[in-house]
Amino acid sequence: MTTSKRTTPKRTTTRRRTSTTATRRRRKTPTVAAGVGTAVGTLVVAALLKLSWPARIGLVVAVLVLAVGYLLWRNRTEIRAGATDPTGETTPAPTHDPEGPT
């Protein structure tokens, strides 16, 4: 029997554990929430697979529009702050004069 020679040098230093598995153990049985989440995820994937391609594309577009709308709504104060002029003063909104120009 032929033995192969080691191509990498043997480690001389000990390795330290970087995870905290020794202090925090994993559950042996899954929780009810994990089971319900798995079931809902399976149903969603099954429903998406039954959709036609135009419906899938429409769904993706709707999700993207909602995501962009949410991001704009969440950051509206920063966007409004960026609309100020360089001197730091906000530009007043135009007012409507019911009598017209004089």
CORMO-V256476 format. One record per pair of residues at least 6 apart in sequence whose C-alpha atoms are under 7 Angstrom apart, sorted by the first residue. I is the first residue (numbers start at 1). J is the second residue. Records with the same first field share a line. If there is no record, write none. Layout:
I: J / J
This chain:
84: 90 / 91
85: 91
